[in-house]
Amino acid sequence: MPGQRWVKVPIGPHSPQWTTVRTERTVLAVVHNLTAATRLLDLLPLVADDPRVQVVFTCPGSSPFSGRTEEWLHEREMAVIPWSQAIQVEFDLAISASYGGDLRDLLAPLVVVPHGMGYNKYSPGNRKSEIGNRKSVFGLSSRWLLSDGELIPSLIVLSHEEQLTRLAAAVPEAAERALVAGDPCFDRLLAGLPLRPSYRATLGVTDTQRLVLVCSTWGPDSLYGNDPQLIRRLLEALPLDDYRIVVALHPAVWDAHSRWQLHRWLAECTRAGAVVLPPEEGWRAATIAADLVIGDHSSLSFYAAALGRPVLLATAPAHAVDPDSAVGRFLATAPPLAADLRAAVDQAIATHDPATAAEVTSLATSAPGESAPLLRKAFYQLLALPEPSAPARLAAPPLPPAAPEPVAAQLVQVRLDLPKATVTRHPAELLRQQSVMPPGAHLAADTTEPYRAWLDLAEVVLHTHTPVTAAWVAATLAALPSCQVAAGPLDASSWLAGTRDGRLFRYLADGLTGRLAASVLRVAGDLPPELTIEVGGRTVQATRK
């Protein structure tokens, strides 16, 4: 297994003879799982960019979701050492974004930061705390903070004063080691707000579309655990040209079930136009880009509300979180997702007032925009080094690493008022499990459609990857008996469409308009000289040649 052998560089007694840069301090990043890794990478640049500091990584292996963590670190070309070596080497500082494992064995001052929006969830197993009869909260109870009566962390980083209040009540001796330093993850969200148009464009959102972000934490009480078919029902309810659906699942969902399995379970939704984000990155950009978030008791749901986005809760398991925590209070006040999905989405967007949730969402951080200088100051005090002269800053989230796949088969409804037409499109993929065609709809399929049945059933067949000819039109109509219109681009600005009775239509149109005009031709049986099409809040035009 990679990482089991002790490494000789960049740490160890003989490393100076092999390394090039003579660093002054060494920092150990303790990575329990992928969630913790992404949170550590929010703040590690505060020390890692300093040539006086060498950062190395280790995985204690205590998390049930740590299976690929070490491999993930290696893939990103980080210096990784085995846990057995990490607990026998002295470091100037260790930083962890979780508890668990033998952190007490580390030979370094230990800083622990949250791996979510503060500390909200009860500890696994819902064990009672030693004080009173309250359930213990992960990260704010003696189970995690003490070993043989001694405090494990040298510094406990909290994002809000309310967490300090709960910590002092649960483990009074730990309060003196706490630092309320804001939330670096939320500060990165704030830094990315000006990039909202760019995030939306990368996710394939048009100026008239609404982006609905579906997010889920892990476990059976989560959105995805409780109702894995919700994403599919949203795709059924929300027309393609009016909405873009983006899915963000907690990294633990991917780690527990495997990426291969999740991609298989979500393949139908991806083909239907949903953007499924990878677990490492993209959710922050999507949260900023969203018009609405449908979520659960995840940190993402709370972050979205704190950014002013409307949030509907598909599930709200109050038994899983401390009711006094920020997320606990949020679950008690946020509106639930109603059964009529489109009406619920539209109403939530139209009536949302961020001020109604401000009292709760203000609990995201006590120091908005200030976590970078506060954390760097604390880190360098423990390192006994003067801080770098440049201001401490955190980066805005990168552009999301996922874009929508073309929806190759669509159910198209056309309402005629020639020379105008209104078009509504839904993904045909969803008919695999529900063979009920929307009223007045026909099937339009691209020649890239992998499901042969759609091509056999399609009344409109489109070829958009290379220019078409009259011969292609005739051959396609002959090969596919259900096809009534075959169409595709002649060049960058014009299209050719043919009907089963041998008529050919040439019209000026871009890619979207060309597709829509072919469906209008199927319903109308002809194309007017000037065709105006309303679709998804936009107006496009096609002109006969």
C-alpha positions, -999 to 999 in steps of 0.1 A, spaced: 0 0 0 13 35 -8 26 54 22 32 25 45 70 28 43 85 56 63 96 85 41 131 101 43 122 135 28 111 161 35 112 152 72 135 130 93 169 133 108 187 129 75 164 150 53 186 181 53 212 164 31 185 155 6 162 186 5 169 218 -14 151 245 6 162 249 42 128 254 59 125 266 95 93 249 106 73 218 97 35 216 98 16 183 98 -18 183 82 -39 155 97 -65 143 71 -92 120 84 -112 119 51 -120 138 20 -143 162 38 -115 171 62 -90 174 33 -111 200 15 -115 221 46 -78 219 55 -70 230 19 -91 261 26 -67 273 53 -33 256 47 -22 282 21 -19 306 51 13 287 61 20 266 30 28 296 8 57 306 32 91 291 20 101 290 57 74 263 62 72 227 50 38 210 51 34 172 51 2 152 53 -9 121 71 -41 100 74 -48 84 108 -72 59 92 -98 63 120 -127 75 98 -149 50 81 -147 72 50 -109 72 48 -105 44 23 -92 66 -6 -79 95 14 -42 87 13 -45 79 -24 -63 112 -30 -34 131 -13 -8 112 -34 -27 120 -66 -24 157 -58 14 153 -53 14 162 -17 41 150 7 24 121 26 38 102 55 23 71 72 5 76 105 30 53 123 57 78 113 36 109 121 32 100 157 69 94 162 83 126 147 82 160 163 64 188 144 62 225 150 25 224 145 -3 199 136 -36 210 121 -67 187 119 -102 193 106 -117 165 126 -114 144 157 -109 107 159 -79 85 160 -50 88 184 -45 126 181 -32 126 216 -1 107 204 10 136 181 43 153 191 32 188 182 8 216 193 -25 205 178 -50 229 162 -84 215 154 -108 234 131 -143 224 122 -149 204 90 -184 218 85 -204 248 95 -193 248 131 -203 219 154 -240 209 151 -244 171 149 -246 147 178 -218 123 182 -222 89 164 -242 66 187 -259 96 204 -240 89 236 -250 111 266 -225 136 278 -209 134 313 -227 166 322 -264 164 326 -284 142 303 -278 159 270 -265 141 240 -229 148 233 -221 170 203 -193 160 179 -163 183 186 -179 199 217 -178 171 243 -152 154 265 -154 123 243 -135 141 216 -116 168 236 -101 148 265 -78 118 270 -73 106 305 -86 139 317 -61 160 297 -71 183 268 -59 170 234 -60 201 213 -37 231 220 -62 253 202 -99 247 194 -110 269 165 -147 279 165 -165 300 139 -190 317 162 -194 328 198 -225 306 202 -202 275 198 -180 289 226 -210 291 249 -219 255 242 -183 244 246 -180 261 280 -211 244 292 -200 209 280 -163 210 288 -155 241 308 -117 235 309 -116 235 271 -130 271 268 -97 287 277 -81 270 246 -108 281 222 -104 307 195 -134 322 177 -118 329 143 -147 329 119 -152 304 91 -127 302 62 -151 282 41 -178 308 44 -152 335 38 -143 318 5 -180 318 -4 -181 356 3 -150 361 -18 -167 343 -47 -199 364 -48 -187 387 -76 -180 356 -98 -216 345 -97 -222 352 -134 -191 331 -143 -201 302 -121 -236 302 -137 -222 303 -172 -198 274 -164 -227 253 -151 -246 260 -184 -272 283 -169 -287 308 -194 -298 343 -185 -335 332 -182 -329 299 -164 -331 293 -127 -305 271 -110 -318 247 -85 -291 231 -63 -299 198 -47 -276 190 -18 -274 161 6 -253 152 36 -246 116 43 -266 89 62 -301 75 60 -317 107 74 -301 128 46 -319 140 15 -304 114 -7 -306 87 19 -343 94 26 -354 100 -10 -329 91 -37 -356 95 -64 -362 132 -56 -336 144 -82 -354 124 -108 -388 139 -98 -374 174 -100 -362 167 -135 -396 155 -144 -413 186 -130 -390 213 -141 -387 221 -179 -352 219 -194 -352 255 -207 -365 271 -175 -343 253 -149 -309 239 -145 -305 212 -118 -272 207 -100 -265 180 -75 -239 181 -47 -236 150 -25 -214 149 7 -180 133 1 -190 106 26 -218 94 3 -192 89 -25 -167 73 -2 -192 49 14 -208 37 -19 -179 43 -44 -177 68 -72 -185 42 -98 -218 32 -80 -229 68 -75 -223 76 -112 -244 45 -121 -272 55 -98 -272 91 -111 -265 82 -148 -302 86 -158 -303 121 -141 -271 131 -158 -284 121 -192 -316 141 -183 -295 173 -179 -286 174 -142 -250 185 -134 -236 161 -108 -206 178 -90 -176 158 -79 -172 155 -41 -140 176 -39 -150 209 -54 -178 227 -72 -204 229 -45 -192 263 -33 -195 278 -68 -229 261 -73 -241 275 -40 -232 310 -50 -247 305 -85 -280 290 -71 -314 306 -73 -327 280 -48 -313 252 -27 -331 220 -18 -313 204 11 -313 189 45 -293 193 78 -260 197 59 -236 226 63 -242 234 26 -279 242 33 -270 265 61 -242 282 41 -267 288 12 -292 304 36 -264 326 51 -256 338 15 -292 349 12 -304 320 -10 -339 305 -5 -337 270 10 -363 243 11 -358 213 33 -365 179 18 -358 164 52 -351 179 86 -340 153 111 -341 173 144 -330 143 163 -296 143 146 -285 178 156 -282 199 187 -313 221 188 -292 250 203 -267 248 174 -270 270 143 -281 242 121 -306 230 148 -322 264 149 -322 265 111 -341 232 108 -367 246 132 -374 276 110 -366 268 73 -396 258 51 -402 222 40 -403 211 4 -439 207 -7 -452 178 -29 -459 201 -59 -423 206 -68 -425 232 -95 -450 253 -75 -428 250 -44 -397 260 -63 -413 290 -80 -430 302 -49 -398 300 -28 -378 320 -53 -406 346 -58 -413 352 -21 -379 348 -5 -368 375 19 -333 368 34 -341 390 64 -366 365 77 -338 341 85 -311 366 93 -312 360 131 -303 323 125 -280 327 95 -259 353 114 -246 323 134 -225 312 105 -196 333 117 -187 359 143 -160 373 120 -172 375 84 -143 380 60 -117 379 89 -108 342 93 -76 345 72 -58 371 94 -72 356 126 -61 320 118 -27 330 104 -19 350 135 -27 320 157 -7 296 135 24 318 135 22 323 172 23 286 177 51 283 151 71 311 169 77 328 136 68 363 125 39 365 101 46 372 64 43 408 55 16 403 28 -20 405 39 -36 371 48 -63 363 22 -84 333 11 -91 325 -25 -125 326 -41 -138 292 -51 -126 280 -86 -150 276 -115 -170 244 -110 -153 213 -126 -185 200 -141 -207 211 -170 -240 197 -182 -241 170 -208 -263 176 -239 -298 161 -234 -299 139 -265 -336 128 -263 -363 153 -254 -400 154 -250 -412 185 -268 -445 203 -265 -454 230 -291 -482 255 -287 -488 272 -321 -499 307 -328 -481 311 -361 -459 329 -370 -453 324 -333 -448 292 -313 -442 284 -276 -420 254 -269 -416 234 -236 -390 206 -234 -385 178 -208 -358 151 -208 -371 119 -225 -347 98 -203 -374 99 -176 -398 79 -197 -377 48 -191 -395 43 -158 -427 62 -165 -440 55 -199 -466 84 -199 -460 110 -226 -468 146 -216 -500 158 -234 -493 168 -270 -456 160 -268 -434 143 -294 -400 127 -290 -370 145 -305 -337 126 -305 -302 135 -315 -281 109 -334 -258 108 -304 -286 92 -283 -272 59 -270 -306 44 -263 -317 28 -296 -354 28 -286 -354 66 -286 -342 68 -322 -367 42 -332 -396 61 -316 -384 97 -324 -406 118 -346 -379 144 -349 -343 132 -355 -315 157 -352 -278 155 -364 -258 184 -350 -222 173 -350 -215 176 -387 -232 194 -416 -261 175 -431 -272 171 -467 -304 163 -485 -292 128 -490 -287 124 -452 -323 136 -447 -337 111 -471 -316 82 -458 -326 90 -422 -363 92 -429 -361 59 -448 -342 41 -420 -364 53 -391 -401 48 -399 -413 68 -369 -393 98 -380 -414 126 -395 -387 154 -396 -350 149 -400 -329 181 -395 -294 194 -389 -271 223 -396 -259 231 -431 -233 255 -417 -228 277 -387 -258 299 -394 -284 278 -413 -303 245 -410 -318 220 -433 -350 200 -424 -369 175 -444 -403 158 -440 -415 124 -448 -434 137 -479 -402 148 -494 -403 186 -487 -370 203 -477 -368 235 -456 -338 257 -453 -338 283 -426 -314 307 -408 -309 296 -372 -284 288 -345 -281 255 -328 -309 259 -303 -333 276 -327 -326 250 -354 -337 222 -330 -368 241 -319 -378 250 -355 -376 213 -364 -402 205 -337 -424 234 -348 -423 219 -383 -433 185 -370 -464 200 -353 -473 227 -379 -464 208 -410 -448 239 -424 -426 268 -415 -436 305 -420 -411 328 -436 -404 344 -402 -408 321 -371 -407 335 -336 -403 309 -308 -407 315 -271 -388 290 -250 -377 292 -213 -383 329 -211 -363 337 -242 -374 346 -277 -355 332 -307 -362 335 -344 -358 314 -376 -360 327 -411 -369 306 -442 -344 308 -470 
